[in-house]
Amino acid sequence: MPNHETLVVLAAGIGSRYGGLKQLDPVGPNGEVILDYSVYDAVRAGFGRVVFIIQRAFEAAFRDRILSRYEGHISAALAFQELDMLPEGFAVPEGRQKPWGTAHAVLCAASALGEAPFAVINADDFYGRGAYELLIEFLRAPQPPGPPTYALVGYRLRNTLSDHGAVARGVCTVNAGLELVAAEELTAIEALPGGRARNRYPDGSVHELTGDEFVSMNLWGFLPSALPLIRAGFERFLREHGGDPKAEFYIPTVVTEWLRAGRARCRVLPTSETWFGVTYREDKPRVVESLRALVAAGVYPERLWS
């Protein structure tokens, strides 16, 4: 029977800090984008299907420049995240321009997922093949008794920073059994010498970080049972924060709510893979150099989809 684990790719971000539509920006030796390497790694790990969540405004460009590459390699579909995709009784507040966040994006793909286990990734992050292998192993393993158990691939904070500005990361609290206790979304983490970091909160206060913390890079493993939990959480979010034009419904936040309420568990799957991405345009040369080195080392072929 064909593999049915699905890769869900969050590609609806506007890319404002990067200064362009970074999901379609070539970084590989033959015009590949970071997303090409993610899909290639997922196929090698055993994923059988991919769903891309995008905005309708760049559907044509995405189909032409991205989706066409994967024909014959993996089954692919599109889902759309739009501001007005809300539960009945809610409306978009005046002044709202940004999408509602990563957890809302997953909800927008629910009809395309059916009953398949699924992983969630960012379109503009390079995770490494080993991370997808960890998730496939988790998604295919029997569930332990009790509440549903989901998974997060954990990276060390020091390996996920940018030299060119602040980044947003879900900083994790983990127990001795490598289960997630909580994930706090910090949105202004700056690199410091020696791998350390600091986060600047909106009120101006600063919190120092060692760099050894596990962080979420939005690389999650879920079962279909997560979808109704996300839907209920989004309605609570809208009731409490729907009038704030800048509030976002993040995956780490909603997962933390489940953990505190005993509705779910979440295993942290540590990885030694090297993460890199293009938060800022100045990050691109490092990504290009890193991918060329991996091609030269034989980790990837020079042409991924030939």
C-alpha positions as CSV (number, residue, x, y, z in Angstrom):
1,M,0.0,0.0,0.0
2,P,1.4,3.4,-0.9
3,N,2.7,5.6,1.9
4,H,0.1,8.1,3.0
5,E,2.0,10.3,5.5
6,T,1.5,13.8,4.3
7,L,4.0,16.8,4.4
8,V,2.2,20.1,5.0
9,V,4.2,23.1,3.9
10,L,3.5,26.5,5.3
11,A,4.2,28.8,2.4
12,A,1.6,31.6,2.8
13,G,4.0,34.0,4.6
14,I,4.5,37.4,3.0
15,G,8.2,37.5,3.7
16,S,8.2,41.1,4.8
17,R,11.5,40.9,6.8
18,Y,13.2,39.3,3.8
19,G,12.1,41.9,1.4
20,G,10.4,39.6,-1.2
21,L,8.7,36.3,-1.9
22,K,11.5,34.2,-0.4
23,Q,9.7,30.9,-1.0
24,L,10.4,31.3,-4.7
25,D,14.0,32.6,-4.4
26,P,16.6,30.3,-6.0
27,V,19.5,29.2,-3.8
28,G,20.6,25.8,-5.3
29,P,23.2,25.3,-8.0
30,N,20.6,24.9,-10.7
31,G,17.9,27.3,-9.5
32,E,16.5,25.1,-6.7
33,V,14.7,26.8,-3.8
34,I,15.0,25.7,-0.2
35,L,11.6,24.0,-0.5
36,D,12.9,21.7,-3.2
37,Y,15.4,20.3,-0.7
38,S,12.7,19.8,1.9
39,V,10.4,17.9,-0.5
40,Y,13.4,15.8,-1.8
41,D,14.3,14.9,1.8
42,A,10.7,14.1,2.7
43,V,10.4,11.8,-0.4
44,R,13.6,10.0,0.6
45,A,12.3,9.6,4.1
46,G,9.1,8.0,3.0
47,F,6.4,10.7,2.8
48,G,3.9,10.0,0.1
49,R,2.0,13.3,-0.3
50,V,2.6,17.0,0.1
51,V,0.1,19.8,0.6
52,F,1.3,23.4,0.1
53,I,-0.5,26.2,2.0
54,I,-0.2,29.4,0.0
55,Q,-2.0,32.6,-0.7
56,R,-4.2,32.7,-3.8
57,A,-2.4,35.8,-5.0
58,F,0.6,33.8,-6.0
59,E,-1.1,30.6,-7.0
60,A,-0.1,30.9,-10.7
61,A,3.6,31.6,-10.0
62,F,3.7,28.7,-7.5
63,R,2.1,26.2,-9.9
64,D,4.5,27.2,-12.7
65,R,7.7,27.6,-10.8
66,I,7.3,25.1,-7.9
67,L,4.5,22.6,-8.2
68,S,5.4,21.5,-11.7
69,R,8.8,20.2,-10.5
70,Y,7.3,17.5,-8.4
71,E,5.2,15.7,-11.0
72,G,6.1,12.1,-11.0
73,H,8.0,12.3,-7.7
74,I,5.2,12.9,-5.1
75,S,1.5,13.5,-5.1
76,A,0.9,17.2,-4.5
77,A,-2.0,19.5,-3.7
78,L,-2.6,23.2,-2.8
79,A,-4.6,24.7,0.1
80,F,-5.1,28.4,0.6
81,Q,-4.8,30.6,3.7
82,E,-6.9,33.8,3.5
83,L,-7.9,36.3,6.2
84,D,-11.6,35.6,5.8
85,M,-11.3,31.9,6.4
86,L,-12.9,32.1,9.8
87,P,-15.5,30.0,11.8
88,E,-19.1,31.1,11.6
89,G,-19.8,34.2,13.7
90,F,-16.4,35.8,13.4
91,A,-15.2,38.6,11.1
92,V,-11.9,40.1,10.0
93,P,-11.2,43.1,12.2
94,E,-10.5,46.5,10.7
95,G,-6.9,47.0,9.9
96,R,-6.0,43.3,9.8
97,Q,-3.5,42.6,6.9
98,K,-1.3,39.7,8.1
99,P,-2.4,36.0,8.0
100,W,-3.8,34.6,11.2
101,G,-0.7,32.5,12.0
102,T,0.7,29.0,11.5
103,A,-2.0,27.1,13.4
104,H,-4.7,28.8,11.3
105,A,-2.8,27.8,8.2
106,V,-3.0,24.1,9.2
107,L,-6.8,24.5,9.7
108,C,-7.0,25.9,6.1
109,A,-5.5,22.6,4.9
110,A,-7.8,20.3,6.9
111,S,-10.0,19.3,4.0
112,A,-7.0,18.3,2.0
113,L,-5.6,16.1,4.8
114,G,-8.4,13.6,5.4
115,E,-7.3,11.0,7.9
116,A,-3.6,10.9,7.1
117,P,-0.9,11.5,9.7
118,F,1.0,14.6,8.8
119,A,4.1,16.7,9.4
120,V,4.2,20.5,9.3
121,I,7.2,22.5,8.0
122,N,8.0,26.1,7.0
123,A,8.7,26.6,3.3
124,D,11.8,28.7,3.8
125,D,13.7,26.5,6.4
126,F,16.2,23.8,5.6
127,Y,15.8,21.0,8.1
128,G,18.0,18.2,6.9
129,R,17.1,14.6,5.8
130,G,17.5,13.1,9.3
131,A,14.7,15.3,10.7
132,Y,12.2,13.9,8.2
133,E,13.3,10.3,9.0
134,L,12.7,11.0,12.7
135,L,9.1,12.2,11.9
136,I,8.3,9.2,9.6
137,E,9.5,6.8,12.3
138,F,7.3,8.6,14.9
139,L,4.2,8.8,12.6
140,R,4.3,5.1,11.8
141,A,4.9,4.0,15.4
142,P,2.0,2.7,17.6
143,Q,0.5,5.3,19.9
144,P,1.0,4.9,23.6
145,P,-2.0,4.7,25.9
146,G,-3.6,7.9,27.1
147,P,-4.1,11.2,25.3
148,P,-2.8,11.5,21.7
149,T,0.9,11.9,21.4
150,Y,2.3,14.3,18.8
151,A,5.9,15.2,18.1
152,L,8.3,18.2,17.6
153,V,11.7,18.0,16.1
154,G,13.9,19.9,18.5
155,Y,16.9,22.1,17.4
156,R,19.3,23.9,19.7
157,L,18.7,27.6,19.7
158,R,22.4,28.4,19.0
159,N,22.1,26.6,15.6
160,T,19.1,28.5,14.4
161,L,20.1,32.2,14.8
162,S,20.7,34.8,12.1
163,D,23.7,37.2,12.1
164,H,21.6,39.8,10.4
165,G,18.7,40.5,12.8
166,A,16.2,39.1,15.2
167,V,14.3,35.9,14.7
168,A,11.2,34.3,16.1
169,R,11.5,30.9,17.8
170,G,9.3,28.7,19.9
171,V,11.6,28.2,23.0
172,C,10.8,24.8,24.6
173,T,10.6,23.6,28.2
174,V,11.3,19.9,28.2
175,N,11.1,17.3,31.0
176,A,13.6,14.5,31.7
177,G,11.6,12.2,29.4
178,L,12.0,14.5,26.5
179,E,8.4,15.4,26.5
180,L,7.4,19.0,25.8
181,V,6.1,20.9,28.8
182,A,5.6,24.3,27.1
183,A,6.7,26.3,24.1
184,E,6.9,30.0,24.4
185,E,6.9,32.0,21.1
186,L,9.6,34.6,21.4
187,T,9.5,37.0,18.5
188,A,12.7,39.1,18.8
189,I,15.7,36.8,19.6
190,E,19.1,38.3,18.8
191,A,22.3,36.4,18.5
192,L,25.1,37.2,21.0
193,P,28.8,36.1,21.0
194,G,29.5,32.4,21.9
195,G,26.2,31.1,20.8
196,R,24.2,32.9,23.5
197,A,21.1,35.0,22.6
198,R,18.6,37.5,24.1
199,N,15.0,38.2,23.5
200,R,13.5,41.7,23.5
201,Y,9.9,41.7,24.7
202,P,7.4,44.3,23.4
203,D,7.6,46.2,26.7
204,G,11.4,46.7,26.3
205,S,12.5,44.1,28.8
206,V,15.3,41.7,27.8
207,H,15.7,38.0,28.7
208,E,19.1,36.2,28.2
209,L,19.2,32.7,26.7
210,T,22.1,30.2,26.9
211,G,21.7,29.0,23.3
212,D,21.3,25.4,24.4
213,E,17.5,25.6,24.7
214,F,15.5,23.3,22.4
215,V,13.5,25.4,20.0
216,S,10.6,24.8,17.6
217,M,11.4,25.5,14.0
218,N,7.8,24.5,13.1
219,L,8.7,20.9,12.3
220,W,5.8,19.0,13.9
221,G,4.3,15.5,13.6
222,F,0.5,15.3,14.1
223,L,-2.3,12.8,13.8
224,P,-5.7,13.7,12.4
225,S,-7.0,14.0,16.0
226,A,-5.1,17.3,16.2
227,L,-7.4,19.1,13.7
228,P,-10.5,19.4,16.0
229,L,-8.2,20.5,18.8
230,I,-6.7,23.3,16.6
231,R,-10.2,24.3,15.5
232,A,-11.5,24.6,19.1
233,G,-8.4,26.6,20.0
234,F,-8.8,29.0,17.1
235,E,-12.3,29.8,18.2
236,R,-11.0,30.6,21.7
237,F,-8.2,32.7,20.2
238,L,-10.7,34.7,18.2
239,R,-13.0,35.3,21.2
240,E,-10.0,36.6,23.2
241,H,-7.7,38.2,20.6
242,G,-9.7,38.5,17.4
243,G,-10.0,42.2,17.6
244,D,-6.2,42.7,17.7
245,P,-5.1,43.2,14.1
246,K,-1.6,41.9,14.9
247,A,-2.4,38.8,17.1
248,E,-1.4,35.5,15.6
249,F,-2.5,31.9,16.3
250,Y,0.8,30.0,16.6
251,I,1.3,26.2,16.6
252,P,3.5,26.2,19.7
253,T,0.9,28.3,21.6
254,V,-2.0,26.0,20.9
255,V,0.1,22.8,21.6
256,T,1.1,24.3,24.9
257,E,-2.6,24.8,25.7
258,W,-3.3,21.1,25.0
259,L,-0.4,20.0,27.2
260,R,-1.5,22.1,30.2
261,A,-5.1,20.9,29.8
262,G,-4.0,17.2,29.5
263,R,-5.6,16.9,26.1
264,A,-2.4,15.7,24.4
265,R,1.3,14.9,24.9
266,C,4.2,16.0,22.7
267,R,7.5,14.2,22.3
268,V,10.6,16.3,21.4
269,L,12.7,14.5,18.9
270,P,16.3,15.9,19.2
271,T,18.2,16.2,15.9
272,S,21.8,16.9,15.1
273,E,20.9,18.2,11.7
274,T,22.0,21.7,10.8
275,W,19.3,24.2,10.2
276,F,19.5,27.2,8.0
277,G,17.1,29.6,6.4
278,V,16.6,33.0,4.9
279,T,14.9,35.2,7.5
280,Y,16.7,38.2,6.0
281,R,18.1,38.8,2.5
282,E,21.6,39.0,3.9
283,D,21.2,35.3,5.0
284,K,21.0,34.1,1.4
285,P,24.8,33.9,0.7
286,R,25.3,31.5,3.6
287,V,22.4,29.3,2.4
288,V,23.8,29.2,-1.1
289,E,27.3,28.2,0.2
290,S,25.9,25.6,2.5
291,L,23.9,23.9,-0.2
292,R,26.9,23.9,-2.6
293,A,28.9,22.2,0.1
294,L,26.3,19.5,0.6
295,V,26.1,18.9,-3.1
296,A,29.9,18.7,-3.3
297,A,29.8,16.2,-0.4
298,G,27.4,14.0,-2.3
299,V,24.5,14.5,0.2
300,Y,22.4,15.9,-2.7
301,P,22.7,15.5,-6.5
302,E,23.5,18.6,-8.5
303,R,20.1,18.5,-10.1
304,L,17.4,17.3,-7.6
305,W,14.6,16.5,-10.0
306,S,16.3,15.5,-13.2
